[in-house]
Amino acid sequence: MNRNELIPLLDEQTSVGFTGKINALDSNSSRLLGDIEIFEGEIFGAQYEDVQGLKAFYNLCVASFDSERHFKYVVEPEIIQSSKTIHFPFSVLKRKVAEIVSLYKENKDLKPPEGLKLLINPKFIEEGDAVTGEEYDLLCAISDYNTVKDIYKNCDLLDYQITNALVSLRKKKAITVVKKAKKAKKDKHEVSKT
């Protein structure tokens, strides 16, 4: 199926009361990237790129609209035995996906490279500058996970919210970027001297 056909496929499967999974496969390698579980026509759960639940559902839907990602979808009838992690009707999820895709497209070029390491600027914390709820959630995630890849994976915010909060915190000088690539080059250079 084409990359934009996930939502129509979900529409179809929820309208007929389907029970099973829609697997999202990489179109080149056929490697499983994620899945959406449906139970009697209701979105039950999702997993995508090591993320579970509602965030995984939204991330998979957004990725299906990304021109750089190409998926194949396989509908697999099966008994769903996991616990329900998504508690919204599909009509609500579909409206939210449209909103999220629009916001994602606005800021996708602002997402930093996954290998960067981020640190909280202690001076920012001492001065007590005001932060939004999303910025606070992101600062909490950065205190536990400091690489961009881990932050996007482990923060409960949606990817576009993380990107927006990173940009605003960077403008407020609340976070410092440490480039891991420079350290790797330095280590490589030191090894070649010895």
Sequence and secondary structure as in RCSB ss.txt:
>XXXX:A:sequence
MNRNELIPLLDEQTSVGFTGKINALDSNSSRLLGDIEIFEGEIFGAQYEDVQGLKAFYNLCVASFDSERHFKYVV
EPEIIQSSKTIHFPFSVLKRKVAEIVSLYKENKDLKPPEGLKLLINPKFIEEGDAVTGEEYDLLCAISDYNTVKD
IYKNCDLLDYQITNALVSLRKKKAITVVKKAKKAKKDKHEVSKT
>XXXX:A:secstr
  GGGHHHHHHHHHHTT  EEEEEEETTT  EEEEEEEETTEEEEEEETTEEHHHHHHHHHHHHH TT  EEEEE
EE    S     S HHHHHHHHHHHHHHHHHHGGG   TT EEEE HHHHHHT    HHHHHHHHHHHH  BHHH
HHHH SS HHHHHHHHHHHHHTT EEEE HHHHHHHHHHHHHH 
